[in-house]
């Protein structure tokens, strides 16, 4: 079976990039509405909103829509492996949107990058949509492959550790479009846009500090 990843790059004023990602594959159990049509919808909304302004930013924006996430995170793994060390080094931040519908509350899984937690907390609080922070690396979506290369990476996810939320329907026949709504998707899109916008414009020293990890 063949699969593809779709990439759309918007240059900024310098060689660095912020990568906004979501996976496009799902399971045949239902509609994959939460996992991951919600993330895909939010990613597209962010790029529509920010895209016209990226050319004025210090960094460019790459939208990466990965295939084969549900089968071993293979799409993002192969893409990252295809990049040169310099290109990987030029990725300032990965914001990965995976299952951002299904609950009102959002959490940033920050992959062990301690300064990234402060960044995500401050940026989203200022946007009016504060998110929770989970520090340890969780190998449950494409952000994990970025983190494996030392690239600051977070997964924005709804309903984290909330067994009562509609996210409980992920990977079941209940993962259908009625499990989320426009308000949840709007909140997730705005939080993601705030993170991406701030990373596009971060001071070079602040951007470098995001690489501080508990493992180093």
C-alpha positions as CSV (number, residue, x, y, z in Angstrom):
1,X,0.0,0.0,0.0
2,X,1.4,3.4,-1.0
3,X,1.0,6.5,1.1
4,X,2.0,10.1,0.7
5,X,2.9,13.1,2.8
6,X,1.9,16.5,1.6
7,X,4.2,19.5,2.2
8,X,3.6,23.2,1.6
9,X,6.4,25.7,2.3
10,X,5.9,29.4,2.8
11,X,9.3,31.2,3.0
12,X,10.0,33.9,5.5
13,X,13.0,36.3,5.6
14,X,15.5,33.6,6.8
15,X,16.3,29.9,6.3
16,X,14.7,28.7,9.6
17,X,11.3,27.1,9.6
18,X,8.4,26.5,11.9
19,X,6.8,23.2,11.0
20,X,3.0,22.9,11.6
21,X,2.0,19.2,11.2
22,X,-1.0,17.0,11.2
23,X,-1.5,13.5,10.0
24,X,-3.9,12.7,7.1
25,X,-4.4,9.0,7.6
26,X,-7.0,7.4,9.8
27,X,-8.7,4.1,10.6
28,X,-11.6,2.5,8.9
29,X,-13.4,1.9,12.2
30,X,-15.5,5.1,11.8
31,X,-14.8,8.6,10.3
32,X,-11.5,9.4,12.1
33,X,-13.2,12.7,12.8
34,X,-11.2,13.3,16.0
35,X,-8.1,11.4,15.0
36,X,-7.3,13.2,12.9
37,X,-9.7,15.2,10.8
38,X,-9.8,17.7,13.7
39,X,-6.1,18.3,13.6
40,X,-6.1,18.6,9.8
41,X,-8.9,21.1,9.9
42,X,-7.1,23.2,12.5
43,X,-3.8,23.1,10.6
44,X,-5.5,24.3,7.4
45,X,-7.2,27.1,9.3
46,X,-3.9,28.3,10.8
47,X,-2.2,28.4,7.5
48,X,-5.1,30.3,5.9
49,X,-4.9,32.9,8.6
50,X,-1.1,33.3,8.9
51,X,0.1,32.4,5.4
52,X,-0.3,35.8,3.8
53,X,1.9,37.3,6.6
54,X,4.7,34.8,6.8
55,X,6.9,36.4,4.2
56,X,7.5,39.3,6.6
57,X,8.5,37.0,9.5
58,X,12.1,36.1,10.4
59,X,11.2,32.4,9.8
60,X,9.2,30.5,7.2
61,X,6.3,28.2,7.8
62,X,6.1,24.6,6.5
63,X,2.8,22.8,6.6
64,X,3.5,19.1,6.8
65,X,0.5,16.7,6.4
66,X,2.0,13.3,7.1
67,X,0.8,9.9,5.9
68,X,1.3,6.6,7.7
69,X,1.2,8.1,11.2
70,X,-1.2,5.4,12.4
71,X,1.3,2.8,11.2
72,X,4.5,3.5,13.2
73,X,4.8,7.3,12.6
74,X,6.5,6.4,9.4
75,X,5.6,9.4,7.2
76,X,7.2,12.0,9.5
77,X,10.1,9.6,10.2
78,X,11.0,9.2,6.6
79,X,10.6,12.9,5.8
80,X,12.9,14.0,8.6
81,X,15.5,11.3,7.6
82,X,15.5,12.8,4.1
83,X,16.5,16.2,5.3
84,X,20.1,17.3,5.6
85,X,21.5,17.9,9.1
86,X,21.4,21.7,8.3
87,X,17.8,21.6,7.3
88,X,16.8,19.7,10.5
89,X,18.8,22.2,12.5
90,X,16.9,25.1,10.8
91,X,13.6,23.8,12.2
92,X,12.9,26.0,15.2
93,X,9.7,24.3,16.4
94,X,7.3,21.6,15.4
95,X,3.6,22.2,16.4
96,X,1.8,18.9,15.8
97,X,-2.0,18.9,15.8
98,X,-3.4,15.5,16.5
99,X,-6.9,15.0,18.0
100,X,-7.6,18.7,18.9
101,X,-11.4,18.1,19.0
102,X,-13.5,16.1,21.4
103,X,-12.9,18.3,24.5
104,X,-12.7,21.9,25.4
105,X,-9.4,21.7,27.4
106,X,-6.1,21.4,25.4
107,X,-2.7,20.1,26.5
108,X,0.7,20.6,25.0
109,X,2.8,17.5,25.2
110,X,6.2,19.1,25.1
111,X,8.5,16.1,24.6
112,X,10.9,16.8,27.5
113,X,11.8,20.3,26.3
114,X,11.5,22.3,29.5
115,X,11.8,25.8,28.0
116,X,9.1,24.9,25.5
117,X,6.7,24.4,28.3
118,X,7.2,28.0,29.5
119,X,6.9,29.2,25.9
120,X,3.7,27.3,25.4
121,X,2.2,28.4,28.7
122,X,3.0,32.1,28.2
123,X,1.9,32.3,24.6
124,X,-1.4,30.5,25.0
125,X,-2.3,32.3,28.2
126,X,-1.7,35.6,26.4
127,X,-4.0,34.4,23.6
128,X,-6.8,33.8,26.1
129,X,-6.7,30.0,25.5
130,X,-4.3,28.6,28.1
131,X,-3.2,25.0,27.7
132,X,-2.0,22.4,30.1
133,X,1.6,21.2,29.9
134,X,2.8,17.6,30.0
135,X,6.6,17.5,30.1
136,X,7.7,13.9,29.4
137,X,8.1,12.7,25.9
138,X,5.0,10.8,24.7
139,X,5.6,8.7,21.6
140,X,2.0,8.9,20.4
141,X,2.2,11.1,17.3
142,X,4.5,12.7,14.8
143,X,6.1,15.2,17.2
144,X,8.1,12.3,18.7
145,X,10.2,12.0,15.5
146,X,11.1,15.6,15.6
147,X,12.1,15.3,19.3
148,X,14.2,12.3,18.4
149,X,16.3,14.7,16.2
150,X,16.6,17.2,19.0
151,X,14.0,19.5,17.4
152,X,11.7,21.2,20.0
153,X,8.3,19.6,19.3
154,X,4.9,19.6,20.9
155,X,1.6,17.8,20.3
156,X,-1.5,19.9,20.9
157,X,-4.2,17.5,22.0
158,X,-7.7,17.8,23.5
159,X,-9.0,15.8,26.4
160,X,-5.6,14.6,27.6
161,X,-6.1,12.2,30.6
162,X,-9.8,13.0,30.7
163,X,-11.6,9.7,30.4
164,X,-15.0,11.4,30.4
165,X,-14.3,13.5,27.2
166,X,-15.3,12.5,23.7
167,X,-11.6,11.7,23.0
168,X,-12.4,8.3,24.6
169,X,-14.0,7.4,21.3
170,X,-10.6,7.6,19.4
171,X,-9.7,4.3,17.7
172,X,-13.3,3.1,18.1
173,X,-16.4,3.0,15.9
174,X,-17.5,6.1,17.8
175,X,-14.9,8.4,16.3
176,X,-17.5,10.4,14.3
177,X,-18.0,14.0,13.5
178,X,-20.7,14.5,16.1
179,X,-18.0,14.1,18.8
180,X,-16.7,17.6,18.2
181,X,-18.0,21.0,17.3
182,X,-16.9,24.3,15.7
183,X,-16.2,25.9,19.1
184,X,-13.6,23.3,20.1
185,X,-12.0,23.4,16.7
186,X,-11.9,27.2,16.8
187,X,-10.2,27.2,20.2
188,X,-7.6,24.7,19.0
189,X,-6.9,26.7,15.9
190,X,-6.4,29.9,17.8
191,X,-4.1,28.3,20.3
192,X,-2.1,26.7,17.5
193,X,-1.9,30.0,15.6
194,X,-0.6,31.8,18.6
195,X,2.1,29.2,19.1
196,X,3.1,29.3,15.4
197,X,3.1,33.0,15.2
198,X,5.2,33.5,18.3
199,X,7.7,30.9,17.0
200,X,7.9,32.6,13.6
201,X,8.9,35.9,15.4
202,X,10.9,34.6,18.4
203,X,14.1,36.3,19.2
204,X,17.0,34.1,18.1
205,X,18.3,33.5,21.6
206,X,14.8,32.6,22.8
207,X,14.3,30.2,19.9
208,X,17.6,28.5,20.6
209,X,16.6,28.2,24.3
210,X,13.6,26.1,23.3
211,X,16.1,23.3,22.6
212,X,16.8,22.8,26.3
213,X,15.7,19.3,27.1
214,X,15.6,17.3,30.3
215,X,17.7,14.6,28.6
216,X,20.6,17.0,28.0
